[in-house]
Amino acid sequence: MRSSPAAVRGTGSTGVDRRHGVMLRLVGAGVMLTVMADTTATTLAVGVLRYTPAGTGMPLGDLVWLTSAAFIPIAALLATAGRWADLFGRRRVLAVGLVVFVLGGIATVTVESWSSVLAARAVQGAGAAAMIPASLGLLLGELPESQRRGAIALWSSASGLGCLLMQAGGGWLAATVGWRSLFVPDVIIGIALLIACVALPPGRRSAAKGVPDVLGAWLLAAGIAVVVLAISKAMAWGMDVVWLGLAALALLGGALAQARHHRLPAIDLALWRRPRFVWGWLATWGFGALSYGLLTVQPLYLLHLGYPMLEVAMWLTPTSVAVVITSFLAGRIVKRVGAYGLIYAGSLLCGGACVLVLTQAGPTVWGLIASVVVGIGVGALAPGTSVATTLAARPHQYASAVGAATMARMVGGAVGIAVVSVVIDHPFMTGPFAGLAGALALCVAISVLIGALALTKITRQRPDPGDVMIKVPRRLLLELRMTLATVAAEADALLPVETRTPPTDPIPRQRTAEPGPLAGTRGHTN
């Protein structure tokens, strides 16, 4: 009986049935929808507190800690959580993250003091840190390679949908119930996702054993927190922030030292040896600073003009609609223009829209057009940066790569929000909108930097040495293996039935010569 090459090749391990494929996409998209809705809720809450008696007397730098309190644990724990997901099972880590996120959301709605609210937000951030890499790592690890770019596009566009839904309904919630009610939908969706986890495949685990680097994760979290604190208090504390900067360097250096010597570090240094990942990480960092900076400026600008919360939500909705549509379409065109083509186009659109807003005296038709262009730009940047970083990793590093890339986005976001709040409270421009205009000018500068990085990468496209050294030998070895297997199957068919190799062995073992059709022919000459 002959063995076909298809039989020798096997069916593979990346295929999933239709039901699992649908659930993977729904849960993965649901996680990003929930996280982005939560982020949008904090920016809306900051705006409400800024212009209502509830936040009277609190500087903007203190109010934005409602966002930073969640961003810091997300940024610090993403890499470690991604590592844990690869080691202990992605579905398990996803479920644990959802439980922590829901409990933090309940506490945010119910606790009284401001310090307790910030602590609850930090708990939510820790839960989100586990949810994000586990969800996309599970998605990419279970789907076949041909479907991964589309899955990333869906995962990215879901963040725009979460922003859209929160802006559309959050204005009504904040105006009728209060700012705490903005966090209730996240709790409800989180519970639904936790129930849906039962229908997901468990996800493959890495073969590595050991305890992850918890100390490195804490050092990383502390270092990022000190950086954000130093930026937000730079104007109030003066030169004292220099000591904070030195402390941040020491903490981040300790985290890197731990990563160099720990068997399972919080920071996967192997990713940083890949030039493609480094370029993508830098672009993602800039995208985080730009997108979250704009997300903070937009509602503050409209509330500063005296618009009620419901009208603010209506003005912000076109931006989110543009993000959702563009992210979905970008997943289809990324193969044609490349990840960095999307990044360059997105940064150009965002920067141009900010310049257009700077030329306007208030909300106009041109301002509405600019908000739509911002949404298109962000919608192109989101999948572009996700593809540039995630697909630069090996399959066994998907969750770790997602964690590291999203860490870059959150660190950039935390820094961007802190810098924007400082610029708004201490403007360097003049005029009635000096602080907000300065913040928009800062966003233009970040857009230029991202575009320059993407353009440099496009004009200097070179093959990754790691890819060349691995893909070429692997392809040759696979072809050689198939050839040998086919030849072995043909030769095995010529042997007597009693001497044939069992069908479970794809390559026949070496055996001693026995009588048969081929016996006596070896070395015989006429």
Residue pairs with C-beta under 8 A, 6 or more apart in sequence:
1 493
1 503
2 489
2 490
2 492
2 493
3 485
3 489
3 492
3 503
3 506
4 489
5 482
5 485
5 486
8 482
8 485
8 486
8 489
8 506
9 482
12 144
13 204
14 141
14 142
14 143
14 144
14 145
15 144
16 24
16 142
16 143
16 201
19 199
20 142
20 199
20 200
20 201
21 142
21 143
21 147
23 196
23 199
23 200
24 138
24 139
24 142
24 143
24 151
24 200
24 201
25 139
25 151
25 154
26 196
27 94
27 135
27 138
27 193
27 196
27 197
27 200
28 135
28 136
28 138
28 139
28 151
28 154
28 155
28 158
29 154
29 155
29 157
29 158
29 161
30 158
30 189
30 192
30 193
30 196
31 94
31 131
31 132
31 135
31 158
31 193
32 132
32 135
32 155
32 156
32 158
32 159
32 162
33 158
33 159
33 161
33 162
33 165
33 189
34 101
34 131
34 162
34 186
34 189
34 190
34 193
35 128
35 131
35 132
35 159
35 162
36 158
36 159
36 160
36 161
36 162
36 163
36 166
37 162
37 163
37 165
37 166
37 185
37 186
37 189
38 70
38 105
38 124
38 128
38 162
38 183
38 186
39 67
39 70
39 163
39 292
39 295
40 162
40 163
40 166
40 167
40 170
40 295
41 166
41 170
41 182
41 183
41 185
41 186
42 66
42 67
42 70
42 121
42 182
43 67
43 295
43 296
43 299
44 166
44 167
44 170
44 171
44 174
44 179
44 182
44 299
44 309
44 313
45 66
45 174
45 179
45 180
45 182
46 60
46 63
46 64
46 66
46 67
46 296
46 299
46 300
47 299
47 300
47 303
47 309
47 312
48 54
48 55
48 174
48 179
48 303
48 309
49 55
49 58
49 63
49 66
49 179
50 60
50 63
50 300
50 303
51 303
51 304
52 179
54 179
55 63
59 236
59 425
60 300
60 421
60 424
60 425
61 232
61 233
61 236
61 418
61 421
61 422
61 425
62 232
63 421
64 232
64 296
64 417
64 418
64 421
65 118
65 232
66 117
66 118
66 121
67 292
67 296
67 414
67 417
68 228
68 232
68 414
68 417
68 418
69 118
69 119
69 121
69 122
69 125
70 121
70 122
70 124
70 125
70 128
71 125
71 228
71 410
71 411
71 413
71 414
71 417
72 122
72 125
72 221
72 224
72 225
72 228
72 414
73 122
73 125
73 126
73 129
73 221
74 125
74 126
74 128
74 129
74 132
74 406
74 407
74 410
75 129
75 221
75 224
75 407
75 410
75 411
75 414
76 129
76 217
76 218
76 220
76 221
76 222
76 223
76 224
76 225
76 407
77 125
77 126
77 129
77 130
77 217
77 221
78 129
78 132
78 133
78 402
78 403
78 404
78 406
78 407
78 410
79 217
79 220
79 266
79 267
79 268
79 400
79 403
79 404
79 407
80 129
80 212
80 213
80 214
80 216
80 217
80 220
80 266
80 403
81 93
81 97
81 129
81 130
81 132
81 133
81 134
81 403
82 133
82 134
82 137
82 268
82 399
82 400
82 401
82 402
82 403
82 404
83 212
83 264
83 265
83 266
83 268
83 399
83 400
83 403
84 93
84 130
84 212
85 93
85 94
85 130
85 133
85 134
85 137
85 138
85 203
85 399
85 403
86 137
86 205
86 206
86 396
86 397
86 398
86 399
86 400
87 205
87 206
87 208
87 212
87 264
88 205
89 202
89 203
89 205
90 134
90 135
90 137
90 138
90 141
90 202
90 203
90 399
91 134
91 138
91 197
91 200
91 201
91 202
91 203
92 202
93 130
93 134
94 130
94 131
94 134
94 135
94 138
94 197
94 200
95 194
95 197
96 130
97 127
97 128
97 129
97 130
97 131
97 134
98 127
98 131
98 190
98 193
98 194
98 197
99 127
99 194
100 123
100 124
100 126
100 127
100 130
101 124
101 127
101 128
101 131
101 186
101 190
102 127
102 187
102 190
102 191
102 194
103 123
103 127
104 120
104 121
104 122
104 123
104 124
104 125
104 126
104 127
105 120
105 124
105 183
105 184
105 186
105 187
105 190
106 187
107 116
107 119
107 120
107 123
108 117
108 120
108 121
108 124
108 180
108 183
109 180
109 181
109 183
109 184
109 187
111 117
111 119
111 120
124 186
129 403
132 402
132 403
132 406
133 399
133 400
133 402
133 403
133 406
134 203
134 399
135 155
136 152
136 155
136 390
136 398
136 399
136 402
137 203
137 398
137 399
137 400
137 402
138 200
138 201
138 203
138 399
139 151
139 155
140 148
140 151
140 152
140 390
140 395
140 398
140 402
141 203
141 204
141 395
141 398
141 399
142 201
142 203
143 151
148 391
149 331
149 334
149 335
149 387
149 391
150 331
150 332
152 331
152 383
152 386
152 387
152 390
152 391
153 327
153 328
153 330
153 331
153 332
153 334
153 383
154 328
154 331
155 386
156 327
156 330
156 331
156 382
156 383
156 386
157 323
157 324
157 327
157 328
157 331
157 379
157 382
157 383
159 323
159 327
159 382
160 320
160 323
160 324
160 326
160 327
160 375
160 378
160 379
160 382
161 320
161 324
163 295
163 320
163 323
164 317
164 320
164 321
164 323
164 324
165 185
166 182
166 185
167 313
167 316
167 317
167 320
168 313
168 317
168 320
169 185
169 313
170 182
170 313
171 309
171 310
171 311
171 312
171 313
171 314
172 310
172 313
173 181
173 182
173 184
174 181
174 182
174 309
175 308
175 309
175 310
206 396
208 263
208 264
210 263
210 264
211 264
212 264
212 265
212 266
213 258
213 259
213 262
213 264
213 265
213 266
214 266
215 258
216 254
216 255
216 258
216 259
216 262
216 265
216 266
216 267
217 255
217 266
219 251
219 252
219 254
219 255
219 258
220 251
220 252
220 255
220 266
220 267
222 251
223 248
223 249
223 251
223 252
223 254
223 255
224 248
224 252
224 411
224 414
226 244
226 247
226 248
226 251
227 245
227 248
227 414
227 415
228 414
228 415
228 418
229 244
230 241
230 244
230 245
230 248
231 415
231 418
231 419
231 422
232 418
232 421
232 422
233 241
233 244
234 241
234 422
235 422
235 425
235 426
255 266
255 267
256 267
258 265
258 266
259 265
259 266
259 267
259 268
259 269
260 269
267 404
268 397
268 400
268 401
268 404
270 397
271 277
271 392
271 393
271 397
271 400
271 401
271 404
272 278
273 466
274 392
274 393
274 464
274 466
275 464
276 388
276 392
276 464
277 389
277 392
277 393
277 401
277 404
279 340
279 388
279 453
279 457
280 339
280 385
280 388
280 389
280 392
280 405
281 389
281 404
281 405
281 408
282 408
282 453
283 340
283 343
283 384
283 385
283 388
283 389
283 450
283 453
283 454
283 457
284 385
284 386
284 388
284 389
284 405
284 406
284 408
284 409
284 412
285 408
285 409
285 411
285 412
286 347
286 412
286 446
286 449
286 450
286 453
287 343
287 346
287 381
287 382
287 385
287 409
287 412
287 450
288 408
288 409
288 410
288 411
288 412
288 413
288 416
289 412
289 413
289 415
289 416
289 419
289 446
290 347
290 350
290 381
290 412
290 416
290 443
290 446
290 447
290 450
291 378
291 381
291 382
291 409
291 413
291 416
292 412
292 413
292 414
292 416
292 417
293 413
293 416
293 417
293 419
293 420
293 439
293 442
293 443
293 446
294 350
294 354
294 374
294 378
294 443
296 416
296 417
296 420
296 421
296 439
297 420
297 424
297 436
297 439
297 440
297 443
298 315
298 316
298 319
298 371
299 312
299 316
300 424
300 436
301 433
301 436
302 311
302 312
302 315
302 316
302 363
303 309
303 312
304 433
304 436
305 362
305 363
307 315
307 363
315 363
315 368
315 371
316 371
318 368
318 371
318 372
318 375
319 371
319 372
319 374
319 375
319 378
320 375
321 372
321 375
322 372
322 373
322 374
322 375
322 376
322 378
322 379
323 375
323 376
323 378
323 379
323 382
324 379
325 379
326 375
326 376
326 378
326 379
326 380
327 379
327 380
327 382
327 383
329 379
330 342
330 379
330 380
330 382
330 383
330 384
331 383
333 342
334 342
334 383
334 384
334 387
337 345
338 458
339 384
339 385
339 387
339 388
339 391
340 384
340 388
340 454
340 457
340 458
341 384
341 454
341 458
342 380
342 381
342 383
342 384
342 387
343 380
343 381
343 384
343 385
343 388
343 450
343 451
343 453
343 454
344 451
344 454
344 455
344 458
345 377
345 380
346 376
346 377
346 378
346 379
346 380
346 381
346 384
346 450
347 377
347 381
347 447
347 448
347 450
347 451
347 454
348 377
348 447
348 451
349 373
349 374
349 376
349 377
349 380
350 373
350 374
350 377
350 378
350 381
350 443
350 447
351 377
351 443
351 444
351 447
351 448
351 451
352 373
353 370
353 371
353 373
353 374
353 377
354 370
354 374
354 440
354 441
354 443
354 444
354 447
355 444
356 366
356 367
356 369
356 370
356 373
357 367
357 370
357 440
358 437
358 440
358 441
358 444
359 366
360 366
360 367
360 370
377 447
381 450
385 405
385 409
386 405
389 401
389 404
389 405
389 408
390 398
390 401
390 402
390 405
392 401
392 464
393 400
393 401
416 446
419 442
420 439
420 442
423 435
423 438
423 439
423 442
424 435
424 436
424 438
424 439
425 435
426 435
427 434
427 435
427 437
427 438
428 434
428 438
429 435
429 437
429 438
429 441
431 437
484 507
485 506
485 507
488 501
488 506
488 507
488 508
491 508
492 500
492 501
492 508
493 500
494 517
494 518
495 516
495 517
495 518
496 516
496 517
499 511
499 514
499 516
501 508
501 509
513 519
513 522
